[in-house]
Amino acid sequence: MQLLSSRRWRAAAASAAVLALVLTGCSSEGTFSYTPPAQVDATLPDATVEAMQAAVDNALTASGASGAIVGVWVPWSGSWVAASGTQGRDGGELSTDMSFRIADVTRLMTCDVLYALADEGTVELDAKVPQYVSGVADMKDVTLLDLCNGTSGAGSSEATIKGALLNTPERIWAPLELAGYGLGRPRQAPATTFRDSDSGYLLLGVALERATGQSASELIAEYVTEPLGLSGTSLPGSTPAAPGDTPLNGYYMPAVEGGFNCAAPVDISTISASSGYTDSGVVSNITDLGRYIQAEAQQVLRTKEKPDRFGAPLPASAKSASWYQATGGAYLVGSMVGQQGWVPGYATAAYSDPATGFTVAVVLNDSTVGAGFAQQLSWELAAIASKAAPASGQTVPEFGLPFTAEQHHEGITKSALACVPPAAE
């Protein structure tokens, strides 16, 4: 494979991480089998790879991240999995098998557990929250499904606890304590509008644990990672640790007057997963993340067809484009289904088109300004890859996106961190 002329490029392996694996195993309902969409075993065209590498380099520069790992799978054209940049201040090289925290993609897995338990009759989607979690004010009209859909009306804890997460990464949080900062905010009427609420997914995790007597880690393993063969994916326990045995280092930039001290990133790789729990605590790698989001978009874990989890989305916000909606723990971007988010040290995004299997997954190892750079990079890569020429003998399906690569490239560039030089001594 031709090497790319980029000082940040370290590795690009396509055929080694093809998603087309036939999975057969056992689930709570008996035998489970899943055959992903056929994936051409080839590298994406050189021109496509060069454009995507330029997009990654631009995102690294703008975000201040030292490294990125991305995966792009175009079933009719090829795939590209690459690690760009370094581990950070120590300059260590990256590899595509490194693990990281997947942030809000965890929400999808928490909802997977909810639907699985509902499909087998353990819980009901319309059960009210107080049936499983008592002592939470103003939840008598909120259902478990509302928590999954983001329609509980509850606020988010993020703004209140961000400083504590960054300054005390080894602190072990109780889920209800963590959720309480969002639950204490003014509420919206339930089942009316979508509201991005980490507290809702934390509360949902507690409810599912109490309904089953199992831990959230056990539930995600039983109903998500084991059926899909995601051996590199798990919700860790609360003991502070780096994400996995071969972790991608995670950082944030300290805020200073006028911007950020980009010359002194803080390594926050070691943190308690209790700070994310069932909202954002899962650890994975890029191939598992791609395989998961492809299966998730198709809802292959469901044992019953009704209700349609993504069938009634709401606007992601009052100002969002008509093609950007949310429900079921996911964002719907045109025809793609996925999530994006941040946790201390990492910004992650993953999306897939259920009809074709077209899939993009991204992680940047810096969380200074949240999920925005990862979100826009994933969409930029998707727009570039969607125009890749078909491989020999393949035809391009009807597939298109409601935005262009240029829009998101410009958005990333304009949002670049304001780096303030250290004061002279």
N, C-alpha and C positions, 0 to 999 in steps of 0.2 A: 504493500500500500504506500502511496506517495506521501511523504512527510509534508506537513504544513509549515509555512514560513511564519511562525509566531513565537515570540520569546516565551509565551505563557503555555504553549502546547506541551503536553507531557505524554499523553497516550490516547489513542483512538482505536477501540476494538469494536467491530460491528458483529461479525458472525459468532464471536465468543459469547454473546449475550442475547441471542435470539429468544424471543418470548414464546415461540411455538412449542410448548411442552404439553403433552397429554397427561392430565392428572387424574388418577383414580385412587380412591381411598374410602374411608368410612366417615360418616357424619352421624349426627344424632338421629337422622331419619333413615339411616342405612347406607347403601353404597352411593358414593358421590363421584361423578366423573365430569371432566371439563376438557374440551379440546379448543384451544384458542384459535383465532383466525389464522389461516396459513400465512406465514411470514417468509418472504423471499430471503434466502441466505446469501446476502450480498451487502457490500458497502454502498451507501447512498452515493450518487454521482459526485465527482470531484468538485464541481461548481457549487453544488448544494452544501457540501461539507465546508468549503472555504467560506461561504456566506454565513453558515451557522457558527463557525469558529470566530469570525469577525464579530458576530453578535455576542458571543460569550466573552470575548476580550473586552468589548465595550462595556458590558455589564460589570465585569471585574473592576475595570477602571472607575466606573461611576459609583459603584457600591462601596469600594474600599476593601472588598473581600480579597483574600490572598488566593483562594481556590474555588473552583466550581467543578461539579460532576454532573454530567447531563446524559440523558438517553433519549434517542428519537427512533421510533420504529414506524416505518411506512410499509405496510404489508406488501404492496404491489411494486415497491421500488428498492427497498433495502433498509439498513439500520445503521446507526452511529451512536456509539457509547464512548464518551471521552472524559478524561480528567485533565483540567487545565489549571495552571498555576502551581502553587506550593502549599505546604502545610502552614506557612506563616513565617514568623521571625526566625525559626530554626532552618528554614529553607528546604525542609524535607520534601521529597517528591510525592505526588499523589498517585493513587491507583484507583481504577474503577470499581474495585471490590470493597472500598472503604465504607464504613457505616456512619450514620448520622441520625439526628432526630428529625422525624418527618413532620413535626409541628401539627397543623390543623388537619392534615390528612387522617390523623387519628380519629377525628370526628366521624368519618365515614365508617371506620371499623366499629366504633361504638354503636352506630346505627345498624350496622350489619348484625350485631349481637341482638339488638332490640327486635329486628324483623325475624331473625332466626327463632328467638324465644316465642315470638307471637305466632309464627308459622307452626311451631310444635305445640302451642297451647299453654305455655308456661305463663305468659303474660298477655294482656290485651293492649293493643296500641292505644285505645281510648281510655285506659285506666288513668285515674287522676293521681297526680304525684303524691298526695298525702297517704295513699294506700300503701306506699312503700317507704316514704321518707316523711316522718312527722316533724313538727316544729319549724317548718319553713313557711314564713308568712306569705299570704296572698297567692297561694298555689292551689286553692280548692277547685278552680276551674281550668287548671292547666293539665294537659294529658302528657303521657310519655311521648306520644307522637309529636306534640308541640315542642318538646325539648329537642327532639331529633330534627325537626323541620326549621328550628329557629323562630318559631312563632309563639314562644312562651310569654313574650313581652318583657322578659327579664333583661337587665343590663349586663355589661361586661365588667369583669374585675381587672382587666389588663392595665388600664391607666393607673389604677391605685397601687397595684402590686409590682409594677415593672421595676421600680427602684429596688425593692426588696429582693426580687429574683436576681438582679444583677449584682447586688452588694452582698447577699448571703446565699450563694448558690447551693451550699451544702445543707441548707435548712430543709427539714422534712415537714411537709404540709399535710394537714388533714383536709380531705376533699371539700367538706362542708365549710371549713374555715376559709379555704381558698375561694370557693364559690360565693361566700357571704358578702364579699365586697361588691360583687355585681348584683346580687339579689337585693342589696340594700339601696340600690339606685332607684329612681322613679321608674315605675312600670308603664308599659304600654298594654292596651287591651290584648288578651291572648287570642290566637287564631285569626289575626287580622293582617298583620304585616310581618315581613322578615326583619329580624334584628340580630346582627352578629353578636352572639352571647357565649363567651367561654363558660360562664357559670351554668348555662343550661346543659352543656355536655358533661360538666363535672357532676351535676345533680343527677343526670341520667345514668352515669356510671355507678353512683351510689345506689340508685333504685334497682339497677340490674343485679348488683351484688346482693342486695337484700332479698330480691325475688328468688334468687337461686342458691344462696349460701356459698357461692364461688367468688373468688377474687376476680377483679377486672382482667388481670393478666391471664388467668385461667380461661376466662370466657373468650377473650380475643384469640387465644391459642386454639381453643376447641372449635370455635365457629368461623374463624377467619384464616389464620395463618396455616394451621395444619391441613384443612381441606384444600387450600390453594398451593401447598407445598412451598411456603415462604419460609425456608429454614433460617434465613438471616434477619427475620422480622419478629419483634416481640415488644411487649410492654414491660419494661424492667421493674424491679421492686424499688422501694424508696431509698435504699442505700446509695449515697452519692457515688457516681461512677462516670467514666467516659462512655460514649455510646458504642459499645461493642469492643471486640478484641483488637480490631484494626480500625481505630476511629479517625475520621476526618476532624482535625482540630477546629473548634468554633470560637469566634471572637466577637467583640463589640468595641466600638471606638468611644472613648470618654468624651463627653460634651464639654466644650470650653466656650468662652465668649466668642461669638461670631461663627461658630461651627463645631468642628470635631478635631480632636488631636489624633490625626490619622497615623502619626509616627509612633504611637504607643498603644497599639491594640491590646485589649485585655483578653487573655485566654480564659474562656469559660466553658471548656469542654467537659469538665467534671461538675455535675450538678445532680440533684435528686430528681428522678423522674416523677416524684410526687408533685412537683411544680407544674406538671402538665397533665398527668393522670389520664383520664379518658377524653380529655379535650385535645391534648397535644403531646403526650408522653411517649409515643411509640418510637422505636429505633428500627432502622432498616438499611438497605443498600440500594443502589440505583436500579439494579436489575429486578430485585424483588418489588421495588416501588412501581416500576413500569408494568410488571406482570400483574400486580395487585390492581392498579387503576384500570388496566384493560379489562380485567375480569369484573371489576366493580361497575364500570360503565354498562356492562351487559347484564349485571345483576344475576350472575350465575350461581350465587350462593342461595338464592331464594328457592324454597321448596313449594311455594304457592304463587300463582300469578297475580293475585289480588291482595291488597290494593297496589296500584302502580306507584312505586316509591318516588319516581321523578315526574309523575304525570300532571301535577298541579303546581308548578313553580310560581313564585312571587318575584317581583322586581328586587334585585339585590340591594337597591337603595332608591330613594326618590329621584336621584340625579343620574342613575345608571342608564346605559343604552338599553333598548328593548330586548336585545339579544343576550343580556347579562342578567340571569335570574338565579334563584336559590330555592332549594328544598332538599329534604332527605339527607341533610348533612353535607350536601354538595353545592357547588356552583355550576350552573349550566351556561356554557359559553358557545353560542350558536348550537351546533349539534354535539359539542364535546361536554363531557361530564368530568368534574374533578374538584380539586381544592387547592388552596394556597394558604400559607401562614408562616409564622415565625415563632421560635423559642429562643432563649438566650444562646447565641452562637451560630444559629442557622436560620436561613430563609429557604422555604421549600415550596414547590408547586408541581402538580401532576394532573394531566388531563388525557382523556381518551375519547374517541368517537365510537359509540357502541355498534354502529352499523358496519364499519370497516376495520376496526381495530387500530386505527391510526392513534399513536400514543406518544406523549412527550412527558419527561420527568426531569426536574431541575433541583439542585441544591447549591446555594452559595454559603460559604462559611463565615458569614458576618450578618449580624442581626440589628445593626445600629438603627436603621430606620424602618424596621419591620419587614413585611412581606412584599412590598411593592416591586423591588427589583426582580425577585424570583418570579412573581406573577407576570410581569411584562416580558421577561426573558423567555418564559415558557410559551407565551403567545407569539412572540417574535419568531422563535424557532419553529413553532407550528406553522406559521404563515410561510416561512421559507420552505420547509419540508413538504408542505402540501402541494407545492409546484414541481416537486422532483419528477423527472422523467421515469416512466415505467421501465422495469427490467425486461429483458428479452422474454417474449411470450406472455407478458402481463398486460392488462388493460387498466386504465385509471377509472375507478368508480366515480359515481356522482358524489363529490365531496368538495365543500368549499367553506371558507371562514368569513365572518362578517367584518374583518379588519385586515390591514396590511402589515407586513413586516416593518415598513418604513415608519408607520405610526408609532409602534412600540420602540423601535430603535431611537427615534427622536425623543420619546417620552423618557427613556432611560437616560439619555444624554443630558436632557434638561434637568433631570432630578439628581444629578451627581452630587455627592456629599461635598459640603464646603469644608475643606481641610485647612485648618489654621496652623501655620508654622509655630513650633515651640518658641516661647519667649527667649530672647538672648540673655545669657547670664552675665 
